Amino acid sequence: MKRSVIASSVLSLLLAAAGPALADEAKLLEEARGIATKMPPKLLEVLDAEIKKGGHAEAMSVCREKAPQMAKAMSEQTGWAIRRVSLKNRNPKAVPDAWEKAVLEDFDRRTAAGEKPSGMEKGEVVTDGDKKYYRYMKALPTQDLCLSCHGTPDRLDSAVKAKLQELYPDDKAVGYSAAEIRGAITLRKPL
Protein backbone atom coordinates (compact mmCIF):
# COMPACT_ATOMS: atom_id res chain seq x y z
CA MET A 1 0.00 0.00 0.00
CA LYS A 2 2.79 2.38 0.95
CA ARG A 3 4.55 1.74 -2.42
CA SER A 4 1.45 2.58 -4.42
CA VAL A 5 1.00 5.84 -2.50
CA ILE A 6 4.64 6.76 -3.14
CA ALA A 7 4.38 5.75 -6.81
CA SER A 8 1.17 7.75 -7.17
CA SER A 9 2.79 10.78 -5.53
CA VAL A 10 5.82 10.55 -7.80
CA LEU A 11 3.58 10.22 -10.86
CA SER A 12 1.54 13.23 -9.76
CA LEU A 13 4.69 15.30 -9.32
CA LEU A 14 5.98 14.28 -12.75
CA LEU A 15 2.68 15.12 -14.44
CA ALA A 16 2.47 18.45 -12.63
CA ALA A 17 6.00 19.30 -13.73
CA ALA A 18 5.31 18.21 -17.31
CA GLY A 19 2.00 20.07 -17.54
CA PRO A 20 3.41 23.52 -18.29
CA ALA A 21 5.98 22.03 -20.67
CA LEU A 22 3.26 20.20 -22.59
CA ALA A 23 1.15 23.35 -22.70
CA ASP A 24 4.14 25.33 -24.01
CA GLU A 25 4.82 22.67 -26.62
CA ALA A 26 1.17 22.77 -27.74
CA LYS A 27 1.42 26.56 -28.15
CA LEU A 28 4.60 26.18 -30.18
CA LEU A 29 2.94 23.58 -32.40
CA GLU A 30 -0.02 25.86 -33.07
CA GLU A 31 2.27 28.82 -33.77
CA ALA A 32 4.45 26.80 -36.15
CA ARG A 33 1.43 25.28 -37.88
CA GLY A 34 -0.06 28.73 -38.43
CA ILE A 35 3.16 30.04 -39.99
CA ALA A 36 3.70 26.96 -42.13
CA THR A 37 0.21 27.15 -43.62
CA LYS A 38 0.58 30.80 -44.68
CA MET A 39 3.60 30.60 -46.93
CA PRO A 40 2.69 27.88 -49.52
CA PRO A 41 -0.56 29.54 -50.71
CA LYS A 42 1.23 32.88 -51.11
CA LEU A 43 4.03 31.18 -53.03
CA LEU A 44 1.57 29.38 -55.32
CA GLU A 45 -0.26 32.66 -55.97
CA VAL A 46 2.96 34.46 -56.97
CA LEU A 47 4.07 31.45 -59.04
CA ASP A 48 0.75 31.24 -60.90
CA ALA A 49 0.89 34.95 -61.74
CA GLU A 50 4.45 34.62 -63.04
CA ILE A 51 3.55 31.58 -65.16
CA LYS A 52 0.68 33.51 -66.74
CA LYS A 53 3.00 36.45 -67.39
CA GLY A 54 6.10 34.72 -68.79
CA GLY A 55 5.64 30.96 -68.92
CA HIS A 56 6.98 28.13 -66.80
CA ALA A 57 10.67 28.54 -67.58
CA GLU A 58 10.64 32.20 -66.58
CA ALA A 59 8.54 31.43 -63.49
CA MET A 60 11.39 29.37 -62.04
CA SER A 61 12.68 32.63 -60.60
CA VAL A 62 9.78 32.52 -58.14
CA CYS A 63 10.94 29.25 -56.58
CA ARG A 64 14.62 30.13 -56.98
CA GLU A 65 14.58 33.71 -55.68
CA LYS A 66 11.21 34.80 -54.35
CA ALA A 67 10.47 31.73 -52.20
CA PRO A 68 13.71 32.12 -50.20
CA GLN A 69 13.02 35.87 -49.90
CA MET A 70 9.51 35.12 -48.62
CA ALA A 71 10.91 32.61 -46.11
CA LYS A 72 13.54 35.11 -44.94
CA ALA A 73 10.98 37.89 -44.52
CA MET A 74 8.63 35.59 -42.62
CA SER A 75 11.55 34.38 -40.47
CA GLU A 76 12.41 37.95 -39.54
CA GLN A 77 8.76 38.73 -38.86
CA THR A 78 8.06 35.67 -36.69
CA GLY A 79 11.35 34.76 -35.00
CA TRP A 80 11.32 31.28 -36.55
CA ALA A 81 13.99 30.05 -38.99
CA ILE A 82 11.97 28.97 -42.04
CA ARG A 83 13.05 27.16 -45.18
CA ARG A 84 11.99 24.46 -47.64
CA VAL A 85 13.80 21.13 -47.91
CA SER A 86 13.50 17.98 -50.00
CA LEU A 87 15.02 14.53 -50.26
CA LYS A 88 15.18 15.21 -54.00
CA ASN A 89 16.36 18.79 -53.95
CA ARG A 90 16.71 21.15 -56.85
CA ASN A 91 18.36 23.96 -54.95
CA PRO A 92 21.63 22.84 -53.30
CA LYS A 93 20.65 24.91 -50.24
CA ALA A 94 17.48 22.82 -49.76
CA VAL A 95 19.29 19.73 -48.45
CA PRO A 96 17.71 18.53 -45.20
CA ASP A 97 19.70 18.19 -42.00
CA ALA A 98 19.58 14.85 -40.13
CA TRP A 99 16.35 15.65 -38.24
CA GLU A 100 14.63 16.95 -41.39
CA LYS A 101 15.79 13.93 -43.41
CA ALA A 102 14.36 11.53 -40.82
CA VAL A 103 11.02 13.38 -40.86
CA LEU A 104 10.88 13.43 -44.68
CA GLU A 105 11.62 9.70 -44.78
CA ASP A 106 8.84 9.13 -42.24
CA PHE A 107 6.47 11.20 -44.41
CA ASP A 108 7.39 9.01 -47.41
CA ARG A 109 6.73 5.81 -45.40
CA ARG A 110 3.38 7.13 -44.27
CA THR A 111 2.45 8.10 -47.83
CA ALA A 112 3.43 4.65 -49.07
CA ALA A 113 1.13 3.20 -46.39
CA GLY A 114 -1.78 5.19 -47.82
CA GLU A 115 -1.86 8.33 -45.66
CA LYS A 116 -2.61 11.55 -47.52
CA PRO A 117 0.39 13.89 -47.40
CA SER A 118 -1.64 17.10 -47.19
CA GLY A 119 -2.02 16.79 -43.40
CA MET A 120 1.40 15.39 -42.54
CA GLU A 121 3.36 17.31 -39.97
CA LYS A 122 5.76 16.78 -37.11
CA GLY A 123 6.67 19.06 -34.23
CA GLU A 124 8.84 18.43 -31.22
CA VAL A 125 11.41 19.86 -28.84
CA VAL A 126 14.89 18.84 -29.97
CA THR A 127 18.17 19.19 -28.10
CA ASP A 128 21.22 19.96 -30.20
CA GLY A 129 24.34 20.05 -28.04
CA ASP A 130 23.49 22.34 -25.16
CA LYS A 131 20.69 24.16 -27.02
CA LYS A 132 17.00 23.35 -27.25
CA TYR A 133 14.82 24.10 -30.24
CA TYR A 134 11.26 23.55 -31.23
CA ARG A 135 11.31 21.95 -34.68
CA TYR A 136 8.35 21.63 -37.00
CA MET A 137 7.84 20.30 -40.50
CA LYS A 138 4.80 20.22 -42.75
CA ALA A 139 4.75 18.13 -45.92
CA LEU A 140 4.44 19.96 -49.22
CA PRO A 141 2.53 17.76 -51.66
CA THR A 142 3.15 18.34 -55.35
CA GLN A 143 0.38 20.47 -56.84
CA ASP A 144 -0.75 20.23 -60.49
CA LEU A 145 0.85 23.65 -60.99
CA CYS A 146 4.24 22.19 -59.97
CA LEU A 147 4.27 19.38 -62.52
CA SER A 148 5.37 21.54 -65.46
CA CYS A 149 8.77 21.88 -63.76
CA HIS A 150 8.81 18.90 -61.38
CA GLY A 151 6.83 16.28 -63.29
CA THR A 152 8.03 13.39 -65.40
CA PRO A 153 10.62 14.32 -68.05
CA ASP A 154 8.11 13.75 -70.88
CA ARG A 155 5.89 16.43 -69.31
CA LEU A 156 8.64 19.09 -69.24
CA ASP A 157 8.78 21.34 -72.28
CA SER A 158 12.09 22.15 -73.97
CA ALA A 159 12.32 25.67 -72.47
CA VAL A 160 11.89 24.27 -68.95
CA LYS A 161 14.48 21.53 -69.59
CA ALA A 162 16.96 24.10 -70.90
CA LYS A 163 16.41 26.42 -67.94
CA LEU A 164 16.79 23.54 -65.48
CA GLN A 165 20.06 22.51 -67.10
CA GLU A 166 21.30 26.12 -66.95
CA LEU A 167 20.27 26.87 -63.36
CA TYR A 168 20.39 23.41 -61.75
CA PRO A 169 22.75 21.03 -63.56
CA ASP A 170 22.55 18.61 -60.59
CA ASP A 171 18.75 18.77 -60.31
CA LYS A 172 17.10 15.83 -58.53
CA ALA A 173 13.60 17.33 -58.35
CA VAL A 174 11.81 15.81 -61.33
CA GLY A 175 9.67 12.73 -61.82
CA TYR A 176 6.88 13.71 -59.43
CA SER A 177 3.18 13.04 -59.77
CA ALA A 178 0.37 15.11 -58.26
CA ALA A 179 -0.02 14.72 -54.48
CA GLU A 180 3.42 13.15 -53.95
CA ILE A 181 5.53 14.76 -51.27
CA ARG A 182 7.78 17.24 -53.05
CA GLY A 183 9.43 18.27 -49.78
CA ALA A 184 8.48 20.15 -46.65
CA ILE A 185 8.46 23.54 -45.07
CA THR A 186 10.60 23.41 -41.96
CA LEU A 187 10.64 25.75 -38.98
CA ARG A 188 12.99 26.01 -36.03
CA LYS A 189 12.88 28.25 -33.00
CA PRO A 190 15.40 28.40 -30.14
CA LEU A 191 13.94 27.86 -26.68
N, C-alpha and C positions, 0 to 999 in steps of 0.2 A: 504494500500500500504506500509506504513511504517513498519507494522508487518512482511510482507512477505520479505522485504529487511533485516530486523533484523534476521528473521528465516533463510534466505538464508545465511547470513553472519555467523551465529552460526554454521550452517551445514557445511559450507566451512571450518571453523576453526577446527571443529571436524574431518572432513575427512583428512585435512592436518596433524593434529596431529596423526591420526591413520595410515596414509600412511606408515611411517617408521616402525611402529610396525607390520603392516600387511606384509611388505616386509621382516622384520626379521623373522616373524613366517613362511613365505613361505620358507625361507632359512633353517630354523630349520627342517621343514617338509622334505625337499629334503635331507638334511644331514641324518636325522634319517631313512628315507626310504632307502637310499643307504646302510647304515650300516645293517639294518634289512634284506635286501635281500642278503647280502653276507654270513651270517652265516649258514642258513639252507642248502644250497647246499654243503658247506664244511662238515657239520655234516653228511649229507646223504652219501657223498663220503667215509668218514672215517668209518661210520657204515657199508656200503656195503662191504668194504674191510675186516672188522673184521668178518662179517657174513661168507664171503667166506673162511676165515682163520680158524675160530673156531666154527661156528654155531651161532644160534640166542641166546641161553642162555649165551654163553661167550661174545657175542657182547653187552650185556646189560651194560658192563663197559663203553662203548662209551657214552651212554646217561647218565649214573650215574656219571662218572668221567671226561671224556674228554669234554663233552658239557659244563659243568660249567667252566672247565679250558679254553675252547675256549672263552666263554663269558667274563671271567675275563681278559684274554689277550686282547680281543677286547675293553673292557671297559678301560683298562689302555692305550691302543693305541689311542682311540678316545675321551676320556673324558666324555663318556656317561656311565651311569650305565645300564648294559644289563643283562637280565635274561629271562628265559622261565617260564610261569605260565599256569595253567589249572584249570578249575572248577572241573575236575576229576583228581586230581593230583596223581602221583605215588610217587614222591619225596616230603617229608614233607616240604622241603624248597621252593617248587614251588606253594605255596598257594598265590593266588592273594590278593593284598590289596584292599581297597574299590573301588578306581578308576578303577583298573584293572578288578575287578569282574563285575562292571557295564558295562565296555566295552565288556568283554567276553559274558555277558548276551545279550547285544545288537547284537553282532556277531551271537549268536545262534538264536535270533529272526529274524534277516535278512536272515539267512540260511533257517529257517523254512518257510519264505515268498518266497523262491525260488532264492535268490541271491547266486551266486557262492562264496565260501569262499576264493578262491585264491587271490582275489583283495581287501579283506576287511582290512581296516586300520583305525586308528583314531589318530590324533595328535592335541594337544592343549596346551596352557599355563594354568597351574594350580597353584593356590595359596594354600600353606599348612602352616598355621600359618602366620608368617611374611616372608616366603620364597616363591619365584616363581620358577617354574620348567617348562620345556617343556617336556611333556609326549607324548609318541608315542607307539602304539601297532599295530602289524601286525598279522593277523590270520595265524595259522599253520595248514593247512588241513592235515588229515591223508593220508599218501602215502601208496601204496601197500606194500612197504618195511616194514612199521610200523606194519602191521596187524599180523605178526607172534608173536608179543609181546603185542599188544594193541587191537587185534581183538576179536571176540566172543570167549568165553571159549572153544567151540568145535574146534576152529582153532589153539589153543595153544597146542604145543606138551608137553609131560610130563617133559622134561628137562627145558623148559621155565617156566612151572607152578611151578616146584620145586624151581627154582632160584628166581622167583617172591615171593614165600612164604618165602624164606630165607632172601632176601634183603628188601622186601617191604610187611610185613605182613598186613599192612593197605591199600594196593593198591586199588585205585579207577579207574585206568586208563585202563580198559579193556571194551570190548563190542563195539568198534568202527567199522565203515565201512569206506571204501575208500571215501575220499573227505569230511568227517565230520571234524568239527573243533576239533582238538586234544587239542589245547591251543593257545598260542600266544607268540611271542617274544615281550618283553617290554623294552623300553628305557626311561631313564630319565636323564635330564641335568639341573643343576641349572642355573638360569639366574642372 
